[in-house]
Amino acid sequence: MMQEIQMVDLKNQYLKIKTQIDSGIQEVIDSTVFIKGGKVDEFQKNLENYLGVKHVIPVGNGTDALQISLMALGLKPGDEVITPTFTFIATAEVVALLGLTPVLVDVDYDTFNISIESLKRSITSKTKAIIPVHLFGQNAAMDQIMEIAHAHDLFVVEDACQSIGSVYTFAGGRKIHSGCMGDVGCTSFFPSKTLGCYGDGGAIFTNNDELAAKIRAIANHGMVVRYYHDFVGVNSRLDSIQAAVLDVKLKYLDEYIRARQKVANAYNTAFSKCGSLIVPGKNPQSTHAYHQYTLKLNGVDRNALQAHLKKKGVPSMVYYPVPLHMQKAYRSERYHEGAFPVAERLSASVLSLPMHTELTEEQTQYIINSVVEFL
Ligand SMILES: *Cc1c(COP(=O)(O)O)cnc(C)c1O
């Protein structure tokens, strides 16, 4: 019998690597090095090698990674930080928390990523940074974003919380890992993320030595020398048990991404034949880690389709039902409904299907059939 289909199947993924995970966790317990050192250092080195980046700074979660990165840039209250309105709330939340001004911009209909036109229009004399979000696992248009950032002297903080493992090819042919292109990159190891641990975790990437030292200090109470605090900091760290899990799963990351791509290819082949479905657009300069597989519905009743899928035992989710500029906490004089038509249209029409490393061909086909029979 076919196993129950889940949006994300962490159980079966774990069972395949159980021996390694269990012994990694046991090793940490035996060593009693629960915070810093040991496994955290090992994982940090291995991730630096995998990404080809000079510094990985492990932190407590992806939201902290974004906050600490912005803190390290020395921005002042009132400085404007541009970020897309179609993303997870954390991206804008940390900007607002630091007293900076989140300036929201629209996204590209095909790729769901920050719209270059909207970005250009939103730059003012107060703009200090751009946070491109590599949404659903595909890198934003980094050639253009880096060019704009250089022209206006802006920092680029990549939100790579969904895109670790994907690679962007610059116009000159240079291939760089997601999160390692801007001044700083941030990722999350939340369990359901492409590289997920068994609790909370995150990391910051940078090639800038000075910034790395400052970020490391800020994540540790602003401390460079023990009990001497040079910056206002926070307490944010990856614990050793999570590092042990991540160190095992990092070895499988490319394989995991290939498994996701295989499912996405099957979905694409089937759904591109359906006039009422629009498959996710590909930026030819980026590989896609398919953290999510997100369709756009064209004249299909989303609620009815979701209800039908639920009856068939196929879960589905809407990422994200409300763009940030229409969220109660972020509504302002600046933005009104209709301000970002693409994001609003996407919020009304997107539907994400089950996507994980353990989907079998049988399950994938069953999901496809369940969608297609509704149309
Ligand atoms: C998951 C996620 C975050 C936050 O990560 P946490 O580890 O949950 O704090 C930030 N931005 C995006 C785009 C995410 O998907």
The ligand as a Gaussian input file, in Angstrom:
#p B3LYP/6-31G(d) Opt

LIG

0 1
 C       12.270000      30.069000       7.211000
 C       12.521000      31.431000       6.725000
 C       13.046000      32.432000       7.555000
 C       13.234000      32.279000       9.039000
 O       13.906000      31.172000       9.470000
 P       13.723000      30.655000      10.998000
 O       14.829000      29.698000      11.166000
 O       12.371000      30.030000      11.056000
 O       13.836000      31.830000      11.884000
 C       13.351000      33.652000       6.992000
 N       13.121000      33.907000       5.691000
 C       12.589000      32.983000       4.874000
 C       12.388000      33.324000       3.441000
 C       12.252000      31.723000       5.360000
 O       11.707000      30.822000       4.531000

